[in-house]
Structures are given as C-alpha cells and as structure tokens.
Amino acid sequence: MANPIIQTRELVKVYRMEGYAVTALNKVSIDIEAGEFVAVMGPSGSGKSTFMNLLGCLDTPTGGQYTLAGEEVSRLSGDALAAIRNRRIGFVFQSFNLLPRTSAVENVELPLLYSRVSADERRKRALTRLEEVGLKERSGHHPAQLSGGQQQRVAIARALVNNPVLILADEPTGALDTRTAFEVMGLLQDLNRNGMTVVLVTHEHDIADFASRVISFRDGHVVSDKRVKPVDALHKLRELVAELEPVPTT
C-alpha cells in the first residue's frame, strides 16, 4: 500500500471482568490508505466498536501494534493519546454531542481551546468550517434551534476545525431520517473527494454503500474486506426527492 495512514498489526483487545476474559478483537491486521473512505460493519459484539475506539485512541490494545500517520501509538500514555486525538483525529457521533447552551460557532471552536489558538483565530477557523458545511448563517444558533441534520453538520465542522488527518464517524446517520442521512453522507463524500480519510462505523448496508471499501467484523475477526464502487449520495438524494415530490395534476 503506497501511503497507509492506519496500520494495525495483530491487534488484540481483551476485556477482563469478574474472573473471566472476553476477547473483543483477535489479531486484527489492517492497512487503510490516506484518502480512503472505509465503512466498518458487523453485528453487535463483532468487535467493530472496539476497533473504532482503538483507532480513535479512546482505548489501548492488549496486544499488537497501531500506527497512525507514521506514529506508533499503541503504548502511549493517556495524556499523549489525548494530544493525538486533538491533533490528528476528528470525531463524528450519532448523538452529535453538542453543548446545548453554546452556539454553533462556539461548539465548533471547542477543540481549538486545547491547541493554544488565539480567540480571533478560533473564531475565524470555526466560521470557515461552518461555511464549508453550509451553516455559516446559523453560526449564532444554539443546537435546539437547529434540525438534526444541521446539528450533525455542526458536529462535522467541529471535527474538521483542527485540520485532522482522519475523520472517525460512529453511526453518524443513526438519528437522522433518510433524506437528511443522504445529505450528511454527501458531505462526507465531498470531504473524502477532497482528500480526507474517513472511517465510518454503521450497521446499515445502504449507508455502507456510500463508502469505497467495506470491512466486516464478526467475533473479533475481519471476515470480509472489499473495495467497492461507492454509490453517489447526492444522486440518491435527488432520486429520493423526486419520489417524494407530488405528481402535478392536470
């Protein structure tokens, strides 16, 4: 692989509880190239969420190695992992995770508070990212004043504000209706076309169809890893809108 941004080698995660051990990941070795759009799938308990947590430096492996953008991060301390998360990874979650009493632009600024960026620069960068997701005019609105799709766009802008090398999206359309889900996936596809690496966890096959590679987990193992031709999300959105439009009467 020419330019892997993610490399895992024999990655193992074992959870120990009340005298017994559960192996959530069992010797998983995967390379993901910079600029790929990867969907990670699998049933409950398959290991996909554990894998995502390890990629996001939210947890550490029991065994094996994880290299992110050329840096071996498997054995870093908690503070070092926090720095990696803030500097290199943008997170998008199903529940948006926005602060309810904080405006959209202030929510987007949050990751920059830990990066010693001046107040003026924080605001400039946050507004730029909101403009990129089509929400600059809503920058002063609080989450309760925004639709679900708009809140997820704010969350995506927040994920981008620190110029990460990787976007990790955990069920980003799970709380959205179909039309809004297609809009959000169209935005993620646009980001990917512009060079952003995106790794998406989903249990929905029609959402995984928007990725160019689908990795499936079961019982802690990778059981399938396929490169596919992605469906164009905006094309699907146009089809859906056409279906919903009323037929003119004569």
C-alpha angles and dihedrals in degrees: 000000000000103000114005114187092182125041124172122182122194089331113193131183121184123181116204120203134162096344101316136084131227118200106213095173124025118196098318115183116183136156120202117189124222109266097027124133107215128183117203115205140174142124123278109294094021095120098251095119092046089051091051092049090053093047089050093051088240090125138016127238124248089221142355130043137285120194120189119192090339096312120113103226103167096103103032121130123254093260092049091050090050089054091050091050092051096044104038111020134063117198128208118185136191092242094048092228094221122159104250098214094046127086122246093255092048090051090052091049094056099093089052092060087075094047101065091245116158119251093248092050092046091054093045094050093044093051090048091054092046089052090052091056092045098253107102091116089056095050093116096048122106120230093258088060092055132076120244091259092049091050090052089050089053088050090051091049088051090050090053100043095090092050095244125194092222138036116206112195118189110198090321094176098041094104096041135089118245097263094049091044090056090049092052092046089050089055092050090049090052090051090049093049087055090056105271117141110229127191113186129190113206140151092203116095093202089058093046087054089074092064125084094222131034122200116189125200131200128172092349095307134103105245098173136020115177136167110218141176105263122232112239107246096204090051089053089048092054090050091050093049090049090052092051097046113102116251108246114246123225 
